[in-house]
Amino acid sequence: MKKLFLIGLALMILGCSYGGDKIQGYLDEPRTLFEDPVSVEHQQALDDLERVYLRKEITYAQYLEKKKRLEEDYVRDIRGRETMIGDNR
């Protein structure tokens, strides 16, 4: 029983040291544990596009076109993930 406990403890310590950066990131910013990385990347891309438009580097028509493409790509990614999840059930 003591061996099993020591092995479990060793694995836990090794696991924590191996993924320490990720764990520290979750401790520093706990809400990231529940965020969907695809959604976060999509929102960041939309924010970047909006900044470009607000700095008047692109026209409103270009902004709408690029935003539409981002939305279509996001929907395609989500559907692909849902398909993969459905196939693995």
C-alpha positions in Angstrom: 0.0 0.0 0.0 2.9 2.4 0.8 4.5 1.6 -2.6 1.3 2.5 -4.4 1.0 5.8 -2.5 4.6 6.7 -3.2 4.2 5.8 -6.9 1.0 8.0 -7.1 2.8 10.8 -5.3 5.7 10.6 -7.7 3.5 10.6 -10.7 1.6 13.6 -9.4 4.8 15.6 -8.8 6.1 14.7 -12.3 2.8 15.6 -13.9 2.8 18.9 -12.1 6.3 19.7 -13.0 5.8 18.7 -16.7 2.7 20.9 -17.2 3.7 23.5 -14.7 3.4 26.4 -17.1 -0.1 25.5 -18.0 -1.1 25.0 -14.4 0.5 28.3 -13.4 -1.4 29.9 -16.3 -4.7 28.5 -14.9 -3.8 29.6 -11.4 -3.0 33.1 -12.6 -6.1 33.3 -14.8 -8.7 30.7 -13.6 -11.3 31.6 -16.2 -9.0 30.3 -19.0 -9.7 26.8 -17.7 -13.3 27.0 -19.0 -12.6 28.9 -22.2 -12.8 27.3 -25.6 -9.6 28.0 -27.4 -11.3 28.1 -30.8 -13.8 30.7 -29.5 -11.0 32.8 -28.0 -9.0 32.8 -31.2 -12.1 33.7 -33.2 -12.9 36.6 -30.9 -9.3 37.8 -31.0 -9.4 37.7 -34.8 -12.7 39.7 -34.8 -11.2 42.2 -32.4 -8.0 42.6 -34.6 -10.1 43.1 -37.7 -12.2 45.8 -35.9 -9.1 47.6 -34.8 -7.8 47.6 -38.4 -11.1 49.0 -39.6 -11.2 51.7 -36.8 -7.7 52.8 -37.8 -9.2 53.3 -41.3 -6.8 50.9 -42.9 -9.6 49.1 -44.7 -13.0 50.2 -46.0 -16.3 49.2 -44.4 -17.0 46.9 -47.4 -13.7 45.1 -46.8 -14.4 44.9 -43.1 -17.8 43.3 -43.7 -16.3 40.8 -46.3 -13.4 39.8 -43.9 -15.8 39.5 -41.0 -18.1 37.3 -43.0 -15.2 35.0 -43.9 -14.1 34.8 -40.3 -17.6 33.9 -39.2 -17.9 31.2 -42.0 -14.5 29.7 -40.9 -15.6 29.7 -37.3 -18.9 27.9 -38.1 -17.0 25.4 -40.2 -14.5 24.7 -37.4 -17.3 24.2 -34.9 -19.3 21.9 -37.2 -16.1 19.9 -37.8 -15.5 19.5 -34.1 -19.1 18.5 -33.6 -18.8 15.9 -36.3 -15.6 14.5 -34.8 -17.3 14.3 -31.4 -20.3 12.7 -32.9 -18.2 10.1 -34.7 -16.4 9.1 -31.5 -19.5 8.4 -29.6 
